[in-house]
Amino acid sequence: MAELSRNIRDMKFILYGNSEAEPVAEACSQLTQEFFREDTLRLLITCLPNLDLETRKDATQVVANLQRQQVNFKLIASDYLEANLDLMDVLIKGFENTDMALHYGAMFRECIRHQIVAKYVLESEHVKKFFDYIQLPNFDIAADAAATFKELLTRHKSTVAEFLTKNEDWFFAEYSSKLLESVNYVTRRQAIKLLGDILLDRSNSAVMTKHVNSVDYLMILMNLLIEPSKIIQIEAFHVFKLFVANQNKPAEIVNILVTNRSKILRLLADLKPDKEDERFEADKSQVLREIATLELQDLA
């Protein structure tokens, strides 16, 4: 075990260098080729629980670095993982093991830098597990799962847009009930921020258009707008403004906004970020003007 720990530490020094020497490109390239040729990644992932804590940390850093190493302008790690996608099944189960979660989580997050890997995860049942992992009682593991979930839903825009278009009904229903309506403040805060990032991304415009026609999602947003936390209120506003800006609002949504107009106007008038933000104020003025001009509509 001592020799194994030394070898893993030596690999880390080759890839990262140390206080005395920078990494050498030729050595990094050679190590990368040998590592993936010999199926070492599978061995390292499988045997990680048997290593001591410091060696696990070193191994995690080695795996992370190797995902980014190019050999002849090619990411060898991507080709290897494409042929060994079942390794992602092992890594994601790591979130359920308190001792291993942060190591496997860091490896998992680096692996989904490759589009082919992210696509595999999004199209598998694994993506549903994140709704539970994000709410694990261990704060560090829950935060790590949230960071991974965000990476999965924001890095590869075309893959994410395709996934959301195919799965928007169940995905946003789960997202709302488990994350936006969670009893945990941190979960709600992270979820509303990520929802804004997803819906405001131009790649997801088709999904956003459908989302802002939903009365159920508007009601959830309005509840978040009256949260005691100003951070959540401001993030909720960034999504709420999309509902208001929608030029083809369903009559039901118009009527909800009109019925609650005085409360909304009063709430938004008092809503200000801690730092002066001209863009926020401009958006808020636009929303206030739009709501002020709405009139009740007959429901078909």
Protein Blocks (a to p, Z undefined) as FASTA:
>chain_A
ZZmmmmmmmmmmmmnopfkbccdfklmmmmmmmmmmnommmmmmmmmmmpcfklmmmmmm
mmmmmmmpcgehiafklmmmmmmmmmmmmmmmmmmpmklmmmmmmmmmmmmmpmklmmmm
mmmmklmmmmmmmmgfblklmmmmmmmmmmmmmmmmmlmmmmmmmmmmmmmmmmmmmmmm
pcblklmmmmmmmmmmmmmpmklmmmmmmmmmpfklmmmmmmmmmgfblklmmmmmmmmm
mmmmpmbbcfklmmmmmmmmmmmmmmmmmpccfbdcfklmmmmmmmmmmmmmpccdddZZ
